[in-house]
Amino acid sequence: MTVCAIEPAAAHENGAGRAGCTITADGCYAARLALAGDSLFPERWTLDGPEPYAVPLPGNQPEEPGTEVQPLADGRVLIHRLVDGRHAFSLLYPTGPGTGELPLGTVDRPEEGTRLRLLPPAPDGRRAYALAAGRHSAAVWLVAGGGSGPERVAEVPGGCSGGVWLDREGRMLALDRESGGRTKSVVVDLGRGGEVSPLLQIAPGSDDRVLLADPDSGLLLIRSDAPSPGEARLGWGVLGSTLPVRFPECLRLPDRRVTPFAVQPGQMLTPEGCAVALHVERVDGAGWIGLWRPAERRVHHVPAPAGWLGGTGLWTADGVLRLPYSVGPVPCGVATLTMPGEERRPEDGFPDDATADEGAESPLPRGERYSAQLPTGKTEMTVHHLDSLADVPRPVPLQQAPLGRLVTN
């Protein structure tokens, strides 16, 4: 399952939104900092049972606002605190009425101007990583799941932000690196000591960032100002494909911030058929959910459930979007959505008539969708295939998909 899990305590440079909680890649557990009065405490959600339920994991004292939590596949919760000028990592787990804590070690506070934050959950759910990003270099730390304590596993020259996993093994990590006044995405191979290779280069003078990736299909969601200098636009491409990146007009909403937060997994041969969940926000802070597929030229706008932990959710392989929420009598709930036209499973917060807005553009007929979206200008994506890494599973390029004959270079 592909989810976007971003540190709640700080905004991020790559344009991926804040998440109200963090969900494991397999969708079984979530974790967040919950509020009790004026105090924050860790809370673990179990999502793979008949009904979701929450387990509080309070410590001896309330947590600070900058504390981060991340669930592991075995149900334990990683917590990252700043203690006496050092970054401390521990694993939390329920022990009857109390909370057990297993200290993992600490990382010295980086130099001035460097901030350390957890990266999104690793695909295998057994390990957890952090990024220490400074002005001139960044370090990737393995903070849980290693041999003994936090371990620096990669050093990347240049200022870095973001963090997106490109494979199911948790080996290939995409980062957005600033160099020479421009930002380009690179891939860091953690299986080769942090070997760095270019990933996304649309135009020499553009800022190109990877926001989300689906390892099954190779679908990439990106943000770039290449098609409209000075305006960062949302687009999509396919890892391993030489086809141009597309920047659909339906994703260009005036006075709106559109941020992808989940991609449907399991679409091995049809990346253009992956359902994508978008968080649409107005300048006044009001927001809702957009549902979109690259194959369509239309965004379906639906209301978010009351109490939605904004920017958080995941798709199942069969096309159900699961949205965690917490409100009033339901402190731990999961609402579900499907793409309009498919069978819907309504939950609290989703009226049956929540469909696309009336002004949305209708999709093209099936035989015309793909070629009609190809740009006619010189905007192209260069995705470096890392051919030397023959043992790394490769996503299926779009041109090899069953509908590939409908797309031309």
N, C-alpha and C positions, 0 to 999 in steps of 0.2 A: 504494500500500500504506500502511496506517495503522499506525504503530508508536508506542510511547511510549519516548522516549529522554531519560533524566534524568541529570543530572550525577552521576557516581559518588562524588565526593568529599564530598558534603554531602547531608543529608536535606532534603526540600522541604516547604514549608508546605502545599501543595495536596493532599497525601495521595498523590501519584503516587510509586511506589516508586523506589528506586535501580536503575540499570541497570548490568549488568556490562560492556556495550559499547554503542556507538552505531551504528545502521544507517541507511544512506541511505534516502530515501523510496521509491526504486525497488528496493531490496533487493539491489543489486549489490555493495556494499561495506559493511564494518563496520570499526570501529577501537576499540581499547581500550589501556589501560596494562597491559602484561604484566609479570610478576614473574620476575626471574632472580636467584635467591638473595635478597638483601635489596634489590635495585635494581629500579626501575621503568623501563620503556622503551616507547615507542609501537610498536604493532603493527597492521598493516592486514590485514584478511581480504578475500579475493575470494570472493564467494558465487554468482556467476552462471555458473560453469563446471560441467563434469561433476562435479568434486569441489572442495570448499572448500579453500583453502590460505592460509597466513599468510606475510606478509613483514615481518620486523622492521625498524623504522626508528629505531635508536638514535642518539642525538646524541653529543656529546663527553663528556657526563657524565650520570649517572642523573637522572631526572626527580623532582621533588618530589611528595609525595602529592596536593597540591591541583591539579596540572596537569590540564587537560582536553584531550581529543582528539575530533575529529569528521571523518568522511570526507566527501569531495565526490564528485559523480557522475563526475568524470574520473579518480578514483583517488588524487588527492592527499589528504593528511590535514592538516586545520587543527589547530594546537596552540596552546593558551592557557596562558601561564606568567606568574607574578608575578616580575618581574626589577627589582631595585633600586627597589621601591616603585611600579612601573608595570606595567600589564597589557600584555604583549607577545604579538603574534599572528604566526605564521609558517605557511607551507605546507611540509609534508614530502613527499618523493617518493623512491623508490628510484633509485640511480645505480650499477648494478652491485653491487660489494661494499659500497658506502657509502650514506649518506643525504644527499640534497640538501635544502637549506633555503632558502626564499624569504621573507625578512622582509616583513611587511605593514604594520607600524607598531605604535604603542603608544597606550594610553589612560591618562591620568593616574589614579592611584588615587583613587577617590571619597572623599568626606568620611566621617568616622567613622560607623559604623553602616550604611554602604552596601556591598553586596557585588555583584560583577559575575560573571556566569556565562553560559555559552553556552546559547542556546535550542535546542530540538529542531531537527534538520535541516530546512532549508527544502524545500518540495515539489519545487522545480525542481532541487535538487542543485548549483546553481552558486553560490549565495550562502550566507552564514552570518551569524547574528545573535547578539548578546549582550544581556542585560538587566542594567542597573545599578539595583538596587532599594534605595531608601532608606526612611526612616521616613515621609517626607511626599511623595515623588515618585519616579518611575522613568524611566529613559531607555532607549530601544531603540537599539542600535548595529549598523550594518552593518559587520562586521569582515572579510569576505571577499567578493569578487565585485563590489566597487564600483569607482569610478574611481581614487582614489588614497588609500590608507590607510583606517583606521577612520573612519566617518562617523556622527554622531548623526542618526537619521532620525525619531525621535518622542520627545516628552516627555509623560508621563502623570502627572497629579496624583494623590496618594495612594500609600500603600504597596502594592506589587504583588508577586505571586508567580505561580507557574505558567507557562503558555506553551503554547498549543495552536494549530496552524494549521487554519483553517476552509475553505480553498480550495486548489486545485491550483496557483494562480499564486504563492502565497507573499505575498499582499497583506493578507489579513485574519487578524489575530493576536488570539486570546482571552487575556486576562490576568485574574487574580483580584485585585480591588482592594479594599483595606480602607478604609472610610470610616465615621466615626461609630460605631466599635466593631463594625461588621458587614462581612462580605466578600461582594461580588457580582462576578460575571464581567462584564467589558466587552470590547468588540471595538475593536481599534486598526487603522485603515485606513492602511497604510503607503504606499498609492498617493495619499493625500490629505494628506501631511505629518503623519501621526499623528493624524488625526481620531478622537476617542473617542466611542463610543455604548454605551448599556446593552445587555447581551446576555441575562443570566439573572437574573430576579428572581422568586423563588417566593413568598416571604412577606416582609412588611416587617422582621420580626425574625429572619430566618433567615440562615445563612451558606451561600452557594451557590457552588460551584466547578465548573468544567469540567475534567475529567480527560483525556478523549480525544474526538476527533471524526473522523468519516469524511466527507470532502468529497463522495464520490460519492452516498451515500444521505442525508446530512444527519444521521446518527445521532450523538447526543451522549451520552457517559457522564459523569455528574455525581455530586458528593457534596454532600449537604445535610442539615441537621438540621430542615428544615421539617416532615416527617411525625412526627418524634419529638424534640421539643426536648431538647437536651443530648446527643443521639446522632446522630453524622454517619452517614448511610446512603447506600448506593450506589443510583443510579437512572438512568433513561434518558429521553430525549426526542428530538424531531426538529427540527432547525433549520428555521425557516420555518413550523412548525405551531403552531396555537393549542390543540392537545390538551394535556391535563394531563401533567405528568411522572409516570412510574410508578416505584414503589419496590417491586420484587418481594420477597416474603418469602424466596424461595430464596437471595437475595443477603445475607440478614441472618443471619450465622453467629455464634453466641455464642463469645466468646473467640477470634475469628479476625479477622485484618485482610485484607480482600478488595480487591485493587487491579487494575484493568484495565490491560493493557499492549499489546494489539493488537486491531484490529478488521478483519474481512474487508472488502476493498474491492470495488468493481465491482457492488454490488447497487443499481442506480440507482432502481428502483421499489419496492423492498421493504426498507426499513431494519430492519424487525422480523425479517428473515431473516438479517441479518449475524451471522456467528459472532464471538464475543468471547472472548479469552483472558484469564484472571484469574490473578493470583498470590495464593494463599491461604497465610497465615502464622499460625502459633500464637504464643502469647506466649513460648514457649521458643525461638523462632527456626526451628523446623521448618516446612517449606513444601512445597507441591505446586502443581499447575496445575488450574484449573477451566475447563471449556469450557461456554459458555452462549450461547443466542440469546434476544433479547427476546421472540420469539414463544412461547417455551417457559417453563414454570414449573419448571425443573429445572436444576441445575448438575451436570455430569458431572465427577467428581474423578478425576484420573489422576496418577501419579507423575511427577516431573520427571526428565529424564535425569541420570545422574551427571555432575557437572562443569558443569551448566547455568549459564550466565552470567545469574544470576537477574534477573527483571524485563525480559528482552530477548527479542524475537521478532517475527515478522511473519506475517501471513496472505497467501497468494496469492489472486487473484480466484476461483480454482476451489476454494477451501476447504481448502488445506493449510497448517497452522501449522508454520513453520520455527523451530527453537530452537537457537541456537548453544551449543556446549558445549566444554570443554577439560578433558581428564582423562588422566593417565598416558600411554599409548601413542598417544592421539588428541589432540594439542595443538590441533587446529583441526577441529571437526566440527559438523555440522548434523543434528539429529534432526527427524523430521517426525511430525505428528499430524493426524488428521481428526476431525470430530465423530462420536461413536458412531452407528452405523447407516449411515455412509457408508464407502466403500472406504478402508482404512487403509494407510499405507505405513510399516511398522514400521522403526525404526532402533535403534541401541544405546541401552539405557536404557528402552525401552518394551515391557514384556511384552504379549503378545497379549491377555491377559485384563484389561488395565487399562481398566475401565469405570466407570460412575457408581457411587457408593456406594449400598448397599442402602436407606438411609433417605431417599434423594432423592425428591422429590415427582414423580409421573408427570405428563407434559404433558397438557394438555387436548385433546379432539378438535379437529380443524382448524377447525370452524365456531364453536368457543367460545373459542379462545385469546385473541383480542384484546379483545373487550368485557369478558371476565371479569377482565382485569387493570386496567381503568380504576378509579382510586380514586373513592370515593363522597363524600369530604369536599371541602374547599375548597382543597386543595393544587393549585395550577396553576402552569404555567410561562409567563412572558411572554418571548417571544423577539422582539426588535425587528428588523424585516426590513431596515432600512437601504434603504428604497425609493428614496432619492435616488441610490443607486449602481447605476443600471440596467445598467451595463456589467459588473458583477460576476456571474459565473455563480451561479445560485441552486439549491440542492439541491431535489429534488422533495419537497414536503410529504407527510406520511403519508396525509392524507385523499385525495390524488390517486392513491395506489397502487391496484393492481387489487383488493386486499382492503380498501380503505378503507371500503366499505359496512358492514363488520363492526365499525367503530369509530364510536362516537357521542360527541359532545362532552359 
